[in-house]
Structures are given as structure tokens and as C-alpha cells.
Amino acid sequence: MSNDKREVCLSGTGVTKVFGLGSKKTVAVDHVDFEFHMGELVSIVGESGSGKTTLIKMLLGLTSVTEGDIYFMGKKRDISSQRKKREYWKGIQAIFQDPFSSYNIFSKIDSVLLDCINMRGGRRLPREKKLEMMREACSFVNLKFDEMTNKYPFELSGGQMQRLMIARIFLLRPKILLADEPTSMIDACSRATILDMLLKLRDEINMMIIFITHDMGLAYYVSDTVYIMEKGKFVEHGSANEVVLTPKADYTKKLLSDVPKIHDPWDFRTSKVEG
């Protein structure tokens, strides 16, 4: 389905973040405009320091916006109180790069999952129903709840922690998921599994996903739309095919030149050690 037929779920005009004052001022995100649609998978691609993570924190409401407006489900976002912020978070959630820092180390896995059920209004459900929902969420990500119960997240591997994060998303069922380099700290086999789970979840609940990545290959293979970010600005955006196969911005071409091409002949002459 083309994007213009889908409902716009998150958009922004002139969104800007400035840190510091005067000579120490840093413009981390510089007057960016965007429009994301329900069910769409968007990648925001750029090198470290390009402003990707700052933008994600603004979208989540964890970092204040210096200038510009963000719209959620067609209305100007209002997160002026803690209650309004919690309501907003029912519709927008995140998975971060480091699973180890994403959990409260004092909360057991049961509590992590129960909090999600309660947040979705299931506080008064019978205990058996809650257990059934937690088992279903764990099963969705190939974890066995009965082996998780009474454990702390730090007792799991990195890959299991990331899968537990997706089990949380399964229970919360947000409209939008922000995934900040969610597979960078796990092995290649687990990485493919995590991506498959996220795509399956996207299809199941029509969730919109924003991937934050520096990996052009990943962006091309999973995305409907790609935004290229350099020094706080979007220098190019379009369909994955448009951006990757016919790039216009020099920065996009540079990012693409850094992607290894398996089909190209290898030239070992430049790596020859001189005696």
C-alpha cells in the first residue's frame, strides 16, 4: 500500500534540539521535517553524532524540543504533565541498543511483563489470564515463561534480553516502535531472529517501526522508507529503492561506498605488507 493511503501516525515540522548556549552551543537536530505512516517501516541512517539518537529521545518525550512541533495521530503532541506523558507512552515505545541498561535490575521478569499488562489497562484481570498473556508473549519470542519466572533480567543472555524487550512490546501493542540499533550488541544468528520477530509483530498489529541504524544494508533490506541524517539534518529521504539505488546526496553516496559488496572482485594489493 502506498504511504499516502495510510494514516499518518507521527510527524514533525522544524523539529530542532540545541544543547548549550553561546559559543558552546551545539545544534544536535536542525529543523527536520518528517511524516511517518501506520504500518510503515522507516530507517533513519547516519554515522555516530549525526543526531539520530537525540531525535529518537525527542520523539519519545525523554528530551525536550528546542523548536518545532511534533504531531501524534494527527494532533499536536501534549506531554506537559506526567499523566499525559504516560498516556503518550501507551502509543509509542522503544527498544534500545544496550539491553543491559533497559531494565530495572531490582525487578524480576514477572514484574517487567506484569507492568506492561497493567499499563494496557489489564490490572484487574484474573491472575490466570495475566499468566496466559505472559506465556503467550514469551512464546512469541521463543522464550519459555516458566523458565523465566522469578529470574532477574541480568540472569539472561543479551539475545534473551532483547527478545524479552520484544515480548514487552507484544503485550503493550503500541502504535509506534522506535528501535535504536536493536541488534548491534548480539550475534548474527540472534540478529536475524530479532529482526524477523519485529517484522512479524509489525504485520500482526499494524505497528509502525522506526529503525535507527548506521547500516545501509539493513536499512535497504527491511525498510519501506529511508531518511539519511547528517549533522542534525535530513539530507535525503525516499523509498528504500530510491535512496539506495539512485542516491542524490553526497553523504548518502559516501555511506553506500562503505557497504561491503560481496559480488565485487577483491583487491588484496592494498593490504600487502611491505618488507
C-alpha positions as CSV (number, residue, x, y, z in Angstrom):
1,M,0.0,0.0,0.0
2,S,1.4,3.4,-0.8
3,N,2.2,5.7,2.1
4,D,-0.4,8.4,1.1
5,K,-3.2,5.9,1.6
6,R,-2.0,5.1,5.2
7,E,-2.9,7.1,8.2
8,V,-0.1,9.5,9.4
9,C,0.8,8.4,13.0
10,L,3.8,10.6,13.7
11,S,5.0,13.8,12.1
12,G,7.1,16.8,12.8
13,T,7.8,20.3,11.4
14,G,11.0,22.2,12.1
15,V,12.0,19.9,14.9
16,T,15.2,21.2,16.5
17,K,17.4,20.5,19.5
18,V,20.1,22.8,20.7
19,F,22.4,22.0,23.6
20,G,24.3,24.7,25.5
21,L,24.5,28.4,25.0
22,G,26.6,31.0,23.1
23,S,30.0,29.8,21.9
24,K,29.3,26.3,23.5
25,K,26.0,25.9,21.6
26,T,25.6,22.6,19.7
27,V,22.7,22.1,17.3
28,A,22.1,18.3,17.5
29,V,19.0,18.2,15.4
30,D,18.5,21.1,12.9
31,H,14.9,21.9,11.7
32,V,13.9,18.5,10.5
33,D,10.5,17.6,8.9
34,F,9.1,14.1,8.7
35,E,5.9,12.2,8.2
36,F,5.6,8.5,9.2
37,H,2.6,6.3,8.4
38,M,0.8,3.4,10.2
39,G,2.4,0.0,9.3
40,E,5.4,1.6,7.7
41,L,9.0,0.6,8.4
42,V,11.3,3.6,8.3
43,S,15.1,3.6,8.8
44,I,16.9,6.7,9.9
45,V,20.5,6.2,8.8
46,G,23.6,8.2,9.7
47,E,27.0,7.9,11.4
48,S,27.6,8.4,15.1
49,G,27.0,12.0,16.1
50,S,24.5,12.7,13.2
51,G,21.7,13.4,15.6
52,K,19.7,10.1,15.2
53,T,19.5,9.2,18.9
54,T,18.7,12.8,20.0
55,L,15.8,12.8,17.6
56,I,14.5,9.5,18.9
57,K,14.7,10.8,22.5
58,M,12.7,13.9,21.4
59,L,10.1,11.6,19.7
60,L,9.8,9.6,22.9
61,G,9.5,12.7,25.1
62,L,12.7,12.0,27.0
63,T,14.4,15.1,25.7
64,S,12.8,18.5,25.3
65,V,12.2,20.1,21.9
66,T,14.0,23.4,21.5
67,E,12.0,24.5,18.5
68,G,9.3,23.0,16.2
69,D,6.3,20.8,16.7
70,I,5.6,17.0,16.9
71,Y,2.2,15.6,16.0
72,F,0.9,12.2,17.2
73,M,-2.1,10.6,15.5
74,G,-3.0,13.9,13.8
75,K,-2.9,16.1,16.9
76,K,-0.1,18.3,18.3
77,R,1.6,16.3,21.0
78,D,0.9,17.3,24.6
79,I,3.2,15.7,27.2
80,S,3.1,18.7,29.6
81,S,2.3,16.5,32.7
82,Q,3.4,13.1,33.9
83,R,-0.1,11.7,33.3
84,K,-0.2,12.9,29.7
85,K,3.3,11.5,29.2
86,R,2.2,8.1,30.4
87,E,-0.8,8.2,28.1
88,Y,1.5,9.1,25.2
89,W,3.8,6.1,26.1
90,K,0.9,3.7,25.6
91,G,1.2,4.5,21.9
92,I,4.9,4.9,21.5
93,Q,7.6,2.6,22.9
94,A,11.3,1.9,22.3
95,I,13.9,-0.8,22.2
96,F,17.4,0.4,22.8
97,Q,20.9,-0.7,21.7
98,D,22.1,-1.9,25.2
99,P,19.6,-4.4,26.7
100,F,21.5,-4.4,29.9
101,S,20.6,-0.7,30.7
102,S,17.0,-1.1,29.6
103,Y,15.8,-2.9,32.8
104,N,15.5,-2.1,36.4
105,I,17.9,-4.5,38.0
106,F,15.7,-4.9,41.0
107,S,12.6,-6.0,39.0
108,K,12.1,-9.7,38.2
109,I,10.9,-10.7,34.8
110,D,7.4,-11.4,36.1
111,S,7.2,-7.7,37.2
112,V,8.5,-6.4,33.9
113,L,5.8,-8.2,32.0
114,L,3.0,-7.5,34.6
115,D,3.8,-3.8,34.3
116,C,3.0,-4.0,30.6
117,I,-0.3,-5.7,31.2
118,N,-1.2,-3.1,33.8
119,M,-0.2,-0.3,31.5
120,R,-2.6,-1.6,28.9
121,G,-5.5,-1.5,31.4
122,G,-5.3,-5.1,32.5
123,R,-4.7,-4.5,36.2
124,R,-8.0,-6.2,37.2
125,L,-7.7,-9.2,35.0
126,P,-7.7,-12.6,36.8
127,R,-4.2,-13.9,37.7
128,E,-4.7,-16.9,35.3
129,K,-5.4,-14.6,32.4
130,K,-2.3,-12.5,33.2
131,L,-0.2,-15.6,33.3
132,E,-1.7,-16.8,30.0
133,M,-0.8,-13.4,28.4
134,M,2.7,-13.5,29.7
135,R,3.2,-17.1,28.4
136,E,1.9,-16.0,25.0
137,A,4.2,-13.0,24.8
138,C,7.2,-15.1,25.8
139,S,6.2,-17.9,23.3
140,F,6.0,-15.2,20.5
141,V,9.8,-14.5,21.0
142,N,10.8,-18.2,21.6
143,L,11.2,-17.9,25.4
144,K,9.6,-20.2,27.9
145,F,7.9,-18.1,30.6
146,D,8.0,-21.0,33.1
147,E,11.8,-20.9,32.8
148,M,11.9,-17.1,33.2
149,T,9.7,-16.7,36.2
150,N,11.4,-15.5,39.4
151,K,14.6,-14.6,37.4
152,Y,16.1,-11.2,37.0
153,P,16.8,-9.8,33.5
154,F,20.6,-9.8,34.2
155,E,20.5,-13.6,34.5
156,L,19.6,-13.8,30.8
157,S,21.9,-13.5,27.8
158,G,22.0,-10.4,25.7
159,G,19.9,-12.1,23.0
160,Q,17.3,-13.3,25.5
161,M,17.1,-9.8,27.0
162,Q,16.4,-8.3,23.6
163,R,13.7,-11.0,23.0
164,L,12.2,-10.1,26.4
165,M,12.1,-6.4,25.2
166,I,10.0,-7.6,22.2
167,A,7.8,-9.6,24.5
168,R,7.1,-6.3,26.3
169,I,6.2,-4.7,23.0
170,F,3.9,-7.7,22.2
171,L,2.0,-7.0,25.4
172,L,2.0,-3.2,25.1
173,R,0.9,-3.2,21.4
174,P,2.0,0.4,20.8
175,K,1.2,2.2,17.5
176,I,4.8,3.1,17.1
177,L,8.1,1.4,18.0
178,L,11.4,3.1,18.0
179,A,14.3,0.7,17.6
180,D,17.7,2.3,18.3
181,E,20.4,-0.1,16.9
182,P,18.5,-3.0,18.5
183,T,20.7,-5.8,17.0
184,S,24.2,-4.2,17.3
185,M,25.2,-6.0,20.5
186,I,24.1,-9.5,19.6
187,D,25.5,-12.2,17.3
188,A,24.5,-12.5,13.7
189,C,22.2,-15.5,14.2
190,S,20.2,-13.8,17.0
191,R,20.2,-10.6,15.0
192,A,18.3,-12.2,12.1
193,T,15.9,-13.7,14.7
194,I,15.2,-10.4,16.4
195,L,14.6,-8.7,13.0
196,D,12.2,-11.4,12.0
197,M,10.3,-11.1,15.3
198,L,10.0,-7.3,14.9
199,L,8.7,-7.6,11.3
200,K,6.2,-10.4,12.4
201,L,4.9,-8.1,15.2
202,R,4.7,-5.2,12.8
203,D,2.5,-7.3,10.5
204,E,0.4,-8.6,13.3
205,I,-0.7,-5.3,14.9
206,N,0.0,-2.9,12.0
207,M,2.7,-1.2,14.1
208,M,4.9,1.5,12.6
209,I,8.6,0.9,13.2
210,I,11.5,3.4,13.1
211,F,14.9,1.8,12.9
212,I,17.9,3.9,14.0
213,T,21.0,2.5,12.3
214,H,24.3,3.2,10.6
215,D,23.9,0.1,8.5
216,M,22.7,0.9,4.9
217,G,22.4,-2.8,4.1
218,L,20.0,-3.4,6.9
219,A,18.0,-0.2,6.0
220,Y,17.7,-1.3,2.4
221,Y,16.5,-4.8,3.2
222,V,13.9,-4.1,5.8
223,S,12.6,-0.5,5.1
224,D,9.8,1.0,3.2
225,T,11.3,4.5,3.6
226,V,14.8,5.7,4.4
227,Y,15.8,9.0,5.9
228,I,19.5,9.9,5.7
229,M,20.8,12.1,8.6
230,E,24.0,14.2,8.5
231,K,25.0,16.8,11.2
232,G,21.4,17.1,12.5
233,K,19.7,17.5,9.1
234,F,17.8,15.1,6.8
235,V,19.9,15.4,3.6
236,E,17.8,12.9,1.7
237,H,14.7,10.7,2.1
238,G,12.5,8.4,-0.1
239,S,11.7,4.8,-0.7
240,A,14.5,2.3,0.1
241,N,15.0,1.7,-3.6
242,E,15.2,5.4,-4.5
243,V,17.7,6.2,-1.7
244,V,19.9,3.2,-2.1
245,L,19.8,2.6,-5.8
246,T,19.7,6.2,-7.0
247,P,21.2,8.3,-4.2
248,K,21.3,12.1,-4.7
249,A,23.2,13.4,-1.6
250,D,27.0,13.1,-1.5
251,Y,26.7,11.9,2.1
252,T,24.3,9.0,1.0
253,K,26.8,8.0,-1.7
254,K,29.6,8.0,1.0
255,L,27.6,5.8,3.3
256,L,26.9,3.4,0.4
257,S,30.6,3.3,-0.6
258,D,31.3,1.9,2.9
259,V,29.0,-1.1,2.4
260,P,31.0,-4.2,1.5
261,K,29.9,-5.6,-1.9
262,I,30.3,-9.4,-1.9
263,H,29.9,-9.6,-5.7
264,D,32.8,-7.2,-6.4
265,P,36.3,-8.7,-7.0
266,W,38.6,-8.4,-4.0
267,D,41.8,-6.5,-4.4
268,F,44.5,-7.7,-2.0
269,R,47.2,-5.4,-3.3
270,T,46.4,-2.5,-1.0
271,S,46.7,-4.8,2.1
272,K,50.1,-6.2,1.1
273,V,52.6,-5.8,4.0
274,E,55.8,-4.3,2.7
275,G,59.1,-5.7,4.0
